[in-house]
Structures are given as structure tokens and as C-alpha cells.
Amino acid sequence: MGTATEPTIQEQAGTLLGNAAGYVGHRTIAMGLRAGLVQALAASEDGHSAAGLAEALDLDEFYVGVWCRSAVGAGVVCQDDGLFRLAPHVATLLLDDSSPGFV
């Protein structure tokens, strides 16, 4: 049998950080779908501020703001001039169950 080389600390850290980021992204998407945040952003042509999104869904503004920033970090949401919108194709991928791209 051949000998396997041990990963460097940088390689191991990259693996662990990638797993953590994937988990956080998954939880962000799941929370957004469950709370209606993704659906509300999909329905808005102009986007929403965190405060406007919280008001529209009767949710706490602070936590909606935290979710919005996490969704930007996960690549699910884009922010422009204080307004949040779904990133391109996210509505199709997450909401359109008739699409072949639906996940």
C-alpha cells in the first residue's frame, strides 16, 4: 500500500471552513424559505429594505437584517442602495418546482 501524505494545516482549515460555510448557507436558505423571506423578495420588482421586508412579513427587523446579510454572503441575495433582491435565477432554483433547475 502507498503512503498517504498528511494535509497541511492550511488544507485542513480550508476543508473545515468550506463545510462550515456550506452549513451556514444551507441554514440561511432554509430559514428564508420557511419564513417567507425568499418568496417576498421574489414577488418584489424593486427589492426591499430589511425594515420593509420585516414589516411586510410581520417579522422582527433586527433578525431580518441579520438574515439579509447572511443571504448576501451565501450568494442568494444581492444588495444595492440598501435594498435586497434575490440573486439572478434564485427564484427559479428555489421556488419554481416546474423548472428542471429546481433544487
VOGU-3710 file (C-alpha; in Angstrom, 3 decimals, decimal comma):
1> mgtateptiq> 0,000/0,000/0,000  1,117/3,536/-0,715  1,526/6,085/1,992  -0,861/8,972/2,153  0,551/12,395/2,773  -0,824/14,288/5,692  -2,649/17,511/4,766  -1,148/20,794/5,828  -2,903/22,855/8,445  -3,953/25,301/5,699
11> eqagtllgna> -5,508/22,480/3,643  -7,335/21,093/6,664  -8,559/24,567/7,653  -9,851/25,124/4,111  -11,821/21,892/4,267  -13,343/22,761/7,646  -14,181/26,334/6,658  -15,798/25,126/3,428  -18,002/22,738/5,398  -18,974/25,461/7,864
21> agyvghrtia> -19,806/27,913/5,062  -21,919/25,290/3,316  -23,856/24,632/6,503  -24,459/28,329/7,117  -25,601/28,807/3,512  -27,989/25,856/3,782  -29,469/27,131/7,049  -29,851/30,635/5,598  -31,771/29,307/2,597  -33,935/27,024/4,750
31> mglraglvqa> -34,809/29,854/7,156  -35,575/32,215/4,288  -37,922/29,723/2,658  -39,637/28,790/5,924  -40,171/32,426/6,980  -41,341/33,560/3,520  -38,367/35,879/3,016  -37,316/34,301/-0,280  -40,884/34,342/-1,582  -41,380/38,003/-0,591
41> laasedghsa> -38,166/39,038/-2,330  -39,171/37,076/-5,431  -42,500/38,904/-5,535  -40,885/42,347/-5,325  -39,663/44,009/-8,509  -37,927/46,826/-6,657  -36,478/44,852/-3,751  -36,945/45,506/-0,059  -35,025/47,124/2,719  -34,621/44,851/5,727
51> aglaealdld> -37,136/47,036/7,564  -39,642/46,867/4,713  -39,259/43,123/4,399  -39,729/42,677/8,144  -42,825/44,872/8,087  -44,318/43,050/5,088  -43,947/39,695/6,839  -44,580/40,881/10,419  -41,121/39,749/11,499  -38,501/41,320/13,737
61> efyvgvwcrs> -36,471/43,906/11,822  -33,184/43,076/13,555  -33,334/39,381/12,694  -34,491/40,038/9,133  -31,463/42,302/8,722  -29,192/39,534/10,014  -30,815/37,078/7,584  -30,425/39,511/4,666  -26,715/39,950/5,329  -26,250/36,203/5,666
71> avgagvvcqd> -28,164/35,651/2,408  -25,862/38,138/0,659  -22,872/36,206/1,989  -24,404/32,946/0,756  -24,939/34,383/-2,734  -28,723/34,077/-2,520  -29,460/37,799/-2,253  -27,870/40,924/-3,746  -27,835/44,309/-2,051  -27,901/47,611/-3,878
81> dglfrlaphv> -28,523/51,019/-2,304  -29,898/49,446/0,869  -32,369/47,254/-0,998  -32,204/43,487/-1,086  -33,179/41,413/-4,136  -32,816/37,759/-4,967  -29,672/36,970/-6,928  -30,202/36,015/-10,584  -32,021/32,709/-11,096  -32,544/32,103/-7,375
91> atlllddssp> -36,335/32,373/-7,668  -36,329/29,685/-10,348  -33,902/27,447/-8,465  -35,643/27,705/-5,090  -39,298/28,409/-5,878  -40,268/27,115/-9,339  -40,942/23,418/-8,837  -41,882/23,077/-12,533  -38,374/24,087/-13,616  -35,757/21,419/-14,367
101> gfv> -33,349/23,576/-12,336  -35,499/23,457/-9,193  -33,478/22,343/-6,200
//
